[in-house]
Amino acid sequence: MSAAGERKLRIRIEQNGSAKDEANQPVDDWQLVMEKLASYRTTRGMSAVRAAQEGVPGAPQRGSWSFGYTPTGINIGMRVNWNGNYYDIIDIKHDHVSRKWTDLVVDG
C-alpha cells in the first residue's frame, strides 16, 4: 500500500528447494524466485502493545513488505531475504481492484 517512490529496499523472495542430504533428510536449499523493490512496515498500534504485553523474549517481529502488484509466483511458506535478514511469509494480500500493490505479511 505504499507509493512506488517509497519502495527503496531491494528484497529477494526465496523458496526452499527439494535438496536432501546423504541420509535422505531435507536440507535448507533456498532458491531465488524473484527480486523486488519494496518498503517495510512493522506492527503498530494495539497489535504492537499486545505483542509487548505478552513479553515473549525473542518473539518474531511481525510486519509487512509492500511492492508492485504481483498476483502470481509467491506462496505462503516462502521467505523474504533482505540483506541476510530472513522473514517467513505467513500471508499474502493483493490489491485486486486497482492492481497497484501486493503486501507480504511476515514474521522475522
Steps between C-alpha positions, in 0.01 A plus 500: 500500500798727459569732212758390247742771617503355852615159377875528538606169657607219268366169630534143380204264519628146545355150521650192658603243241474126527866421573578210736816397681672159500246370756215609268401777744385836361757780520462875466538575132349846455474607137419839353146538365506875428648832608288806577537859617289522813422693815472350850253579777496361853201426720353815653226604735319253723657202325844621605381568856350150532819341368709698751266404786539131420865549586624201306877549472631452150149495350508566127423850379193509279493745214427527131691555178318697231586515129336526159206274419623143452200262498693178429827330586502558877370250756468471876804309626744697288721760665623853443876553513606858559875542547527162672200563727233236446124544533256208470199579280184421698237678288469670162264789424437636150331816377281321245286810438754763391789253456758730657653300786569164658572472874683208659419458870814359662655380825866565536 
